[in-house]
Amino acid sequence: MAEVRGTPTPVGRSSAASDPDTARRLWAASEELTGITFPEPALTER
């Protein structure tokens, strides 16, 4: 029921949530806003 009741279970994610370009932009914005930079180990293309 809209995933708001019952026992927690793994659910899928939308294609938008899995988009690598969006992930890179979010990572860059987060670094800019916090002033902290990290390497991109999970975001590099294989």
Beta strands, then each sheet from edge to edge (+ up, - down):
end
